């Protein structure tokens, strides 16, 4: 598949603090969660380590800590952070967590397993998190979906050629569900086009990519929407130019592929300019 930038951060931590603790202790956990959600991972780690000293907050604080280590690893590629995340999350008992904390733990485990090179297992864990109620922040849901689809895509690349299409049909079905839930989900639009291409449905991939290009511009203002829209369109453009157009041309008529590629590239440029 064409390389796609992995989206980290903004997977909002939702757990609630234990009411039996002092305001200062609860304040440290709240500070850790807020710092995480604001992308301040060093501060989140420091506050989570402090909050973990309170016995009743230790489990929830450890979930925050593990997630923050994952994000710091994503930023620095320091293997020690990935090992710390694994150590923090692997030993937690989910039955002792609130439903929100269990979901945050499941996401953390999925991301850790993915980064350790087991995308199929990661996809199974992240899909469970996707089945939970939607996030209050739509960006958090979209980024979680993007991680899940990326994990399934990586698993497809490791599978025998004869088994890859079932992975891409899985992404297609989930992308359709996400778009039914949120028609402006740019990640689902991208992955619908990418997975149709992976499944060998090149005409649908072409149509879905055009729709994704249009959809990316219509995305409502969430944070720095200009940068997000530009990045999404850059990835759609790469997918179309590097993969969908040449493969669709060869599928249509291998002998006339070069002429078809030139015609489709011209059409794609016209679409980009008009939309």
Backbone torsions as a table, in degrees:
resi	resn	phi	psi	omega
1	UNK	NA	153.8	173.8
2	UNK	-63.3	137.3	-177.8
3	UNK	-59.5	138.0	177.0
4	UNK	-128.2	134.0	178.7
5	UNK	-63.6	129.2	177.7
6	UNK	-76.6	137.2	-178.6
7	UNK	-98.3	119.0	178.2
8	UNK	-115.7	172.7	-179.7
9	UNK	74.4	174.4	176.1
10	UNK	57.6	19.2	167.4
11	UNK	-91.7	89.6	-163.3
12	UNK	-61.0	131.8	175.1
13	UNK	-82.3	126.5	-168.4
14	UNK	-111.8	-10.8	-170.8
15	UNK	-57.7	156.6	179.7
16	UNK	-104.7	144.6	179.7
17	UNK	-75.9	153.6	178.2
18	UNK	-74.8	130.5	-172.9
19	UNK	-73.3	-15.5	-176.0
20	UNK	-76.5	-9.5	-176.3
21	UNK	-88.1	167.0	-179.8
22	UNK	-71.3	158.1	177.6
23	UNK	-57.3	-36.4	-179.8
24	UNK	-65.2	-41.4	179.5
25	UNK	-66.5	-45.1	177.5
26	UNK	-62.9	-36.0	179.2
27	UNK	-61.1	-37.5	178.4
28	UNK	-66.3	-39.6	178.1
29	UNK	-67.6	-42.4	177.2
30	UNK	-61.2	-41.7	178.3
31	UNK	-62.0	-41.3	179.5
32	UNK	-63.0	-45.3	-178.8
33	UNK	-66.4	-42.8	179.6
34	UNK	-64.1	-42.0	179.3
35	UNK	-62.2	-41.6	177.4
36	UNK	-59.7	-49.9	-177.1
37	UNK	-65.2	-20.4	177.1
38	UNK	-95.0	4.7	178.6
39	UNK	77.6	16.1	-179.5
40	UNK	-100.1	79.5	-167.6
41	UNK	-74.9	-32.3	176.2
42	UNK	-62.0	-45.9	178.6
43	UNK	-65.4	-37.0	178.7
44	UNK	-63.5	-41.4	179.6
45	UNK	-64.6	-46.1	-179.5
46	UNK	-61.0	-47.0	-178.3
47	UNK	-68.1	-37.6	179.4
48	UNK	-66.3	-38.3	177.1
49	UNK	-63.4	-38.4	177.1
50	UNK	-66.8	-46.4	-178.2
51	UNK	-64.2	-29.0	-176.8
52	UNK	-68.1	-14.2	178.5
53	UNK	-71.6	-20.5	176.4
54	UNK	-84.5	117.5	-173.1
55	UNK	-52.3	-42.9	-176.8
56	UNK	-73.4	-15.1	179.2
57	UNK	-102.6	-5.4	-169.9
58	UNK	-60.2	-42.9	-176.4
59	UNK	-66.1	-49.2	179.9
60	UNK	-63.0	-42.8	179.1
61	UNK	-62.0	-33.4	179.3
62	UNK	-69.6	-34.8	174.9
63	UNK	-61.2	-47.4	178.3
64	UNK	-60.3	-43.9	-178.3
65	UNK	-60.8	-47.9	-179.9
66	UNK	-61.7	-41.5	178.6
67	UNK	-64.7	-38.1	179.4
68	UNK	-67.3	-37.9	175.6
69	UNK	-61.3	-40.2	178.3
70	UNK	-60.1	-46.1	-178.1
71	UNK	-66.2	-37.1	178.1
72	UNK	-67.6	-36.4	175.3
73	UNK	-62.3	-42.2	180.0
74	UNK	-61.0	-30.5	-178.8
75	UNK	-84.5	-32.5	-171.1
76	UNK	-114.4	-17.6	-175.6
77	UNK	59.6	26.6	176.9
78	UNK	-83.5	112.5	-176.5
79	UNK	-58.3	-24.6	178.8
80	UNK	-62.4	-36.0	179.7
81	UNK	-67.0	-38.4	178.1
82	UNK	-66.0	-39.6	176.9
83	UNK	-64.6	-39.0	177.8
84	UNK	-65.6	-40.2	177.5
85	UNK	-62.2	-45.8	178.9
86	UNK	-58.5	-48.1	-178.7
87	UNK	-62.9	-37.1	-178.7
88	UNK	-70.2	-41.4	-171.1
89	UNK	-91.0	-29.6	-170.8
90	UNK	-65.1	-31.1	-174.8
91	UNK	-94.7	3.3	-177.1
92	UNK	-75.6	142.4	177.2
93	UNK	-93.8	107.4	-176.0
94	UNK	-64.0	-22.4	-179.0
95	UNK	-70.0	-14.2	-179.7
96	UNK	-100.0	8.0	-179.4
97	UNK	-107.5	157.0	172.6
98	UNK	-70.0	162.3	178.2
99	UNK	-55.0	-41.5	179.0
100	UNK	-65.2	-42.0	178.6
101	UNK	-65.8	-35.8	177.6
102	UNK	-63.6	-39.8	178.7
103	UNK	-65.8	-43.3	177.7
104	UNK	-61.4	-38.4	177.1
105	UNK	-64.5	-44.7	-179.9
106	UNK	-59.5	-42.4	177.3
107	UNK	-62.9	-45.3	179.8
108	UNK	-60.0	-42.6	177.4
109	UNK	-63.7	-41.8	179.4
110	UNK	-61.7	-44.4	180.0
111	UNK	-66.7	-39.8	178.9
112	UNK	-62.4	-47.2	179.9
113	UNK	-62.4	-39.6	177.7
114	UNK	-60.8	-48.6	-176.9
115	UNK	-68.4	-21.2	175.3
116	UNK	-84.6	-0.2	173.6
117	UNK	95.5	23.2	178.0
118	UNK	-122.1	73.6	-172.9
119	UNK	-66.0	-33.6	179.9
120	UNK	-63.7	-45.0	177.4
121	UNK	-65.7	-38.5	178.1
122	UNK	-60.2	-42.6	-179.8
123	UNK	-61.6	-39.1	179.0
124	UNK	-63.5	-42.2	179.5
125	UNK	-68.0	-45.5	-176.9
126	UNK	-68.3	-30.0	179.2
127	UNK	-67.5	-33.4	175.1
128	UNK	-61.7	-42.1	178.9
129	UNK	-65.7	-36.0	177.9
130	UNK	-65.3	-27.4	-178.8
131	UNK	-75.7	-13.8	179.0
132	UNK	-73.0	167.4	178.1
133	UNK	-53.4	148.6	-175.5
134	UNK	-62.0	148.5	177.5
135	UNK	-68.0	151.4	174.8
136	UNK	-64.9	-35.2	178.5
137	UNK	-97.2	115.2	-177.2
138	UNK	-61.5	-26.1	178.1
139	UNK	-64.7	-36.7	-179.7
140	UNK	-62.4	-45.0	178.5
141	UNK	-62.7	-43.5	-177.1
142	UNK	-64.6	-40.3	180.0
143	UNK	-70.4	-35.6	174.8
144	UNK	-63.1	-45.4	176.9
145	UNK	-59.5	-40.6	-178.7
146	UNK	-63.6	-42.2	176.0
147	UNK	-61.4	-45.5	-179.5
148	UNK	-59.1	-49.6	-178.2
149	UNK	-62.6	-38.9	177.8
150	UNK	-62.8	-40.0	178.7
151	UNK	-64.2	-44.0	178.9
152	UNK	-64.7	-40.0	178.0
153	UNK	-60.6	-45.2	178.3
154	UNK	-63.0	-40.6	177.6
155	UNK	-62.1	-38.1	178.3
156	UNK	-62.3	-41.0	-179.0
157	UNK	-65.7	-25.5	179.1
158	UNK	-87.9	-12.5	-176.5
159	UNK	-82.8	158.1	173.3
160	UNK	-59.3	152.3	-178.3
161	UNK	-53.4	-38.3	-176.1
162	UNK	-67.7	-18.9	-177.1
163	UNK	-106.9	1.3	-173.5
164	UNK	-70.5	-35.3	-173.6
165	UNK	-61.8	-32.4	-179.8
166	UNK	-65.9	-31.8	176.2
167	UNK	-66.2	-43.7	-177.5
168	UNK	-72.0	-30.5	174.6
169	UNK	-68.0	-32.5	175.6
170	UNK	-62.8	-43.6	177.3
171	UNK	-65.5	-40.9	179.1
172	UNK	-57.9	-47.1	-177.3
173	UNK	-64.3	-42.9	178.9
174	UNK	-68.6	-36.9	177.5
175	UNK	-62.1	-41.9	177.5
176	UNK	-61.9	-40.2	179.3
177	UNK	-65.9	-41.7	179.7
178	UNK	-65.4	-39.3	179.3
179	UNK	-70.0	-32.2	175.2
180	UNK	-66.0	-35.2	178.9
181	UNK	-76.2	-39.9	-178.2
182	UNK	-142.5	95.9	-176.6
183	UNK	-60.6	-15.2	-178.4
184	UNK	-101.7	16.4	179.8
185	UNK	-74.5	103.8	-175.4
186	UNK	-68.4	-34.9	179.1
187	UNK	-64.0	-41.3	178.9
188	UNK	-66.0	-36.5	176.9
189	UNK	-63.3	-44.2	177.5
190	UNK	-60.4	-49.1	-173.5
191	UNK	-72.3	-25.5	173.7
192	UNK	-63.3	-44.5	178.1
193	UNK	-66.6	-45.1	-177.4
194	UNK	-65.1	-41.0	-178.3
195	UNK	-73.8	-33.3	174.5
196	UNK	-62.0	-41.4	175.3
197	UNK	-62.3	-44.2	179.3
198	UNK	-63.1	-30.7	179.0
199	UNK	-84.1	-1.4	179.4
200	UNK	83.3	12.5	178.9
201	UNK	-97.0	76.5	-168.1
202	UNK	-70.6	-33.6	177.3
203	UNK	-65.8	-42.3	178.0
204	UNK	-67.4	-38.3	177.8
205	UNK	-58.1	-43.0	179.1
206	UNK	-62.4	-48.8	-179.4
207	UNK	-65.3	-41.4	179.7
208	UNK	-66.1	-34.7	178.6
209	UNK	-67.2	-40.4	176.9
210	UNK	-62.2	-45.0	178.1
211	UNK	-62.2	-39.7	179.3
212	UNK	-65.1	-38.3	177.9
213	UNK	-61.8	-45.4	179.1
214	UNK	-65.8	-44.0	-177.5
215	UNK	-62.0	-37.5	-177.3
216	UNK	-60.5	-35.4	179.2
217	UNK	-73.6	-26.2	-176.8
218	UNK	-87.9	-2.5	-177.2
219	UNK	-58.3	131.9	-179.7
220	UNK	-64.1	159.2	-177.2
221	UNK	-68.3	106.1	176.2
222	UNK	-125.8	108.9	-178.0
223	UNK	63.8	-133.4	-179.6
224	UNK	-87.6	73.2	-171.9
225	UNK	-62.6	-32.7	-179.8
226	UNK	-60.6	-48.3	179.9
227	UNK	-64.6	-41.9	-179.2
228	UNK	-64.2	-42.8	179.8
229	UNK	-65.4	-41.6	179.8
230	UNK	-63.5	-43.1	179.7
231	UNK	-64.6	-43.7	179.4
232	UNK	-61.1	-43.3	-179.6
233	UNK	-67.3	-35.3	177.4
234	UNK	-62.2	-39.7	-179.8
235	UNK	-71.6	-38.2	176.3
236	UNK	-64.1	-43.0	179.7
237	UNK	-60.5	-43.1	178.6
238	UNK	-63.0	-44.1	179.6
239	UNK	-59.7	-46.5	-178.8
240	UNK	-66.7	-48.4	-173.6
241	UNK	-69.3	-42.7	-173.4
242	UNK	-88.1	-22.6	-172.4
243	UNK	-127.0	-57.0	-170.8
244	UNK	-66.3	-47.0	-176.4
245	UNK	-61.9	-54.5	-178.3
246	UNK	-63.7	-37.0	-178.9
247	UNK	-73.4	-37.0	177.0
248	UNK	-65.7	-39.9	179.5
249	UNK	-63.3	-45.2	179.8
250	UNK	-64.6	-35.9	179.1
251	UNK	-68.7	-34.2	-179.4
252	UNK	-71.7	-46.5	-178.5
253	UNK	-166.0	98.5	-175.8
254	UNK	-59.3	-34.8	-177.3
255	UNK	-70.9	-28.2	-179.6
256	UNK	-108.7	24.6	-172.4
257	UNK	-59.2	-42.6	-175.9
258	UNK	-63.9	-41.6	178.1
259	UNK	-66.1	-40.2	179.2
260	UNK	-66.6	-39.0	177.7
261	UNK	-61.1	-45.4	179.5
262	UNK	-61.0	-41.9	-179.1
263	UNK	-67.0	-41.8	-179.1
264	UNK	-69.9	-36.4	176.8
265	UNK	-63.4	-39.6	177.5
266	UNK	-64.8	-42.1	178.4
267	UNK	-64.2	-41.3	179.7
268	UNK	-63.2	-40.5	177.5
269	UNK	-63.1	-39.6	178.5
270	UNK	-64.2	-40.2	178.4
271	UNK	-63.0	-47.1	-178.8
272	UNK	-61.3	-40.0	-179.0
273	UNK	-70.7	-34.8	-177.5
274	UNK	-84.1	-19.7	179.4
275	UNK	-118.9	NA	NA
